[in-house]
Every structure is written in structure tokens, then in C-alpha cells.
């Protein structure tokens, strides 16, 4: 049941100094054995994704832009910050903190729900940095992760996912390879691939961070639900144990309570 909702966490990055967009293919794991090792790479520092150009002093921090997991009518991958042409109108893909998902912001200020169901109707026309005047700092958001080790049955919290360059004794490394986030425990041979889980940005009634994969208790009836990512609408949602899908929101999440997660507490969710 748990593996059914794993997904790919993929990024591109904007260089605010050189005014350049780096595609996922540019964000490759650095290899010191290469004749010209790459100087731009992404890693987790205390669970937060950082994409840095280390050839600069001090290193330049890029702006990560996450894939929505949608595609336009030419099968181009849609990222947050993209400008879309849709029904003869233009909109930009934004991240909405309340719903913890992607929305479409039109030039007239209206905001609508997006989703992969619009794939046949939308076409990427540019992005807010190369084809607009967006301030990168206004668009920066925290991209925070924890990770599950399916071999050791250990849940690594964000603070456990430290910068390996600061602690060489630590065996868990997180980095981007062609823009995709991978987390490995290198004490195993071959290394064990861990399962990333993203922070929703919500907190429960006790102030606890809510991550995808968490199991929560909802309402006075204490219904049990999982926090999952919906690729269809590009948002985190609640899936109640009876199969009902409930849109998530920060205002409702604060009324819930985290009681476990799908890996450490599998008996709390239906088993198929």
C-alpha cells in the first residue's frame, strides 16, 4: 500500500546572478573524477533543498523550481514558474501555501485550480524569470524532506539529512541527479535507496509538521486519513480510510493530529 504513492521529486533551477535557467539535465551529481567536475549541484542541508554554484565565492544559491508532474500539449514538462497559454489566456503556475499545491494565476489576478487534466489544452509559453519580471526572492519557498529507509526501517527526519561535507562520518547522502532527488545510505553495499517524503508546509493541532505519508486523525469522529500527493490536481490531499479524497488546506490541517505514518504504522491504513 505504501509504495503506491511514491513519486518523483524533480527540479530545475534559476541562477539569480547570471539570469539563467538550468534544466534538470544540468543538475547532475558532481563527480570529482571528471576532468571538468560540475560546480552546480543540489543537496539537502538539514532536510532543506539547496542548489548551489560552488565555483563562486561565496557560493551562489539558486532558486529551485519543482516539477508539477503535468505535461503540456507538446509533452513538455510543466514547472512552477512556467507561463502557460490556456484558452487564449495567459497564466503562471504558482505554489499556494494554503492548499499546498499548484494553482494558475491569470493576468487579471484571478486564480484557478490547475491539473494534469488540462494537458491537451495548455501550452508552455515561457517562464516568469526569462519572460517576466518576477523577483526570485519573492518566489523562494522551503523545500523540506525526510526519508524512509526500507531496509533498516528507520525514518530520517529533516535534521538527520545533513550536509555530508560537514560530517564525513554520516552515511546518508541526498543530492540531485538530472534534477531528480535521490537519498542513499552508503553504509550498505550496494547503497540503499531511501524514500523521500516532502513537507506539506502544514502543521497539525500540536504544531507538528505534516509530511506526505503521514497518517492523521480528522475531526470529532477521528477519521483516519493518509496525506498523499495528487498528481491529477498537483496538491497534497487527505485520503480517508474509506477511500474518500478530501482536499487539504492549512486551515483544516491545523485541526488534525498526526498519529503515525504509512511506513512505521501500516496497521493504521487499509491493507490491500
Buried (B, 14 or more C-beta within 10 A) or exposed (E): EBEEBBBEBBBBBBBBEEEEBBEBEBBBBEEEEEEEEBEBBBBBBBBBBBBBBBEBEEEBBBBBBBBBBBBBBEEEBBBBBBBBBBEEEBBBBBBBEBBBBBBBBBEEEEEEBBBBEBBEEBBBBBBBBEEEEBEBEEBBEEBBBBBBBEEEEBBBEBEBBBBBEEEEEBBBBBBBEEBBBBBBBEEEEEBBBBBBBBBBBBBBEEEBBBBBBBBBBBEEEEBBBBBBBBBEBBBBBBBBEEEEBEBBBBEBBBEBBBBBBBBEEBEBBEEE
